[in-house]
Amino acid sequence: APISAPAAAALRQFADELTTRAPYFHINYAARIDAARRLAATLLHARGPHEIAFVPNTTCGLACVARGIAWR
């Protein structure tokens, strides 16, 4: 599916930062990820951000869940 305009803008900003400087030394991306995890937890009514995991795609997420089930 097409990504949203805000997601596209964030990707462009990240790409611009990668080409102009080493972002991991100048920008605290861990803080951005933590903020996104907190927001997702709020939106999903999770008990906290510790219940939120970001994965590359749906297939990877489903595989993580499937590996956690004791299949018989």
C-alpha positions as CSV (number, residue, x, y, z in Angstrom):
1,A,0.0,0.0,0.0
2,P,1.2,3.6,-0.5
3,I,2.7,5.2,2.5
4,S,1.1,8.3,4.0
5,A,2.4,11.8,3.3
6,P,3.8,12.2,6.9
7,A,5.7,8.9,6.6
8,A,7.1,9.9,3.2
9,A,8.2,13.3,4.7
10,A,9.9,11.5,7.6
11,L,11.7,9.1,5.3
12,R,12.9,12.1,3.1
13,Q,14.2,13.9,6.3
14,F,16.0,10.8,7.4
15,A,17.6,10.3,4.0
16,D,18.6,14.0,3.9
17,E,20.3,13.6,7.3
18,L,22.1,10.5,6.2
19,T,23.6,12.4,3.2
20,T,24.7,15.5,5.2
21,R,26.0,14.1,8.4
22,A,26.3,11.0,10.6
23,P,22.9,11.2,12.2
24,Y,23.6,8.7,15.0
25,F,26.3,11.0,16.3
26,H,24.2,14.2,16.1
27,I,20.6,13.2,16.6
28,N,19.2,10.9,19.3
29,Y,17.2,8.4,17.2
30,A,16.7,6.2,20.2
31,A,14.6,9.0,21.8
32,R,12.5,9.3,18.6
33,I,11.9,5.5,18.6
34,D,11.0,5.6,22.3
35,A,8.5,8.5,21.7
36,A,6.9,6.5,18.8
37,R,6.7,3.4,21.0
38,R,5.0,5.4,23.8
39,L,2.5,7.0,21.3
40,A,1.7,3.6,19.8
41,A,1.1,2.1,23.3
42,T,-1.3,5.0,24.1
43,L,-3.1,4.6,20.8
44,L,-3.4,0.8,21.2
45,H,-4.3,1.0,24.9
46,A,-1.3,-1.2,25.8
47,R,-0.1,-1.4,29.4
48,G,3.0,0.5,28.4
49,P,5.6,1.0,25.7
50,H,7.3,-2.2,26.7
51,E,4.5,-4.1,25.0
52,I,5.2,-2.4,21.6
53,A,7.7,-3.9,19.1
54,F,8.6,-2.5,15.7
55,V,9.3,-5.0,13.0
56,P,10.2,-4.5,9.4
57,N,6.9,-5.8,8.0
58,T,3.7,-7.8,8.7
59,T,5.3,-11.1,7.7
60,C,8.1,-10.7,10.2
61,G,5.6,-9.7,12.9
62,L,3.4,-12.7,12.2
63,A,6.5,-15.0,12.2
64,C,7.5,-13.6,15.6
65,V,4.1,-14.3,17.0
66,A,4.0,-17.8,15.5
67,R,7.4,-18.7,16.9
68,G,6.1,-17.7,20.4
69,I,3.3,-20.3,20.3
70,A,3.8,-23.8,21.5
71,W,2.4,-25.6,18.5
72,R,1.3,-29.2,18.8
